[in-house]
Amino acid sequence: MLNLLETIVLAKLPQMSRQELEAMFGVDDLRKTRFAQELIEEGEKIGEERGKVEGKLLVIPQLLKEGFSVEKIANILQLNVDQVQQFINTLN
């Protein structure tokens, strides 16, 4: 029964606004719920990882000027070759 209820609620969530969900669940602020806190933490972690990658990408032009190959740059920055190549393609 609980699984059915969860399925129904989750199916409706993408269509409902935060205000509607707060009213539906009787919660003053959804951001204070455990679920929301977990989502926020996950988002922050993803943001940090993206920030690290973006920071690494910023040094690629200098490494190219120094004559490093795409493979060597990927190895130095601990990125995959595709990430480096995609960034290089955006420079042209």
Protein Blocks (a to p, Z undefined) as FASTA:
>chain_A
ZZmmmmmmmmmmmmpcfklmmmmnopablklpmklmmmmmmmmmmmmmmmmmmmmmmmmm
mmmmnopafklmmmmnopafklmmmmmmmmZZ
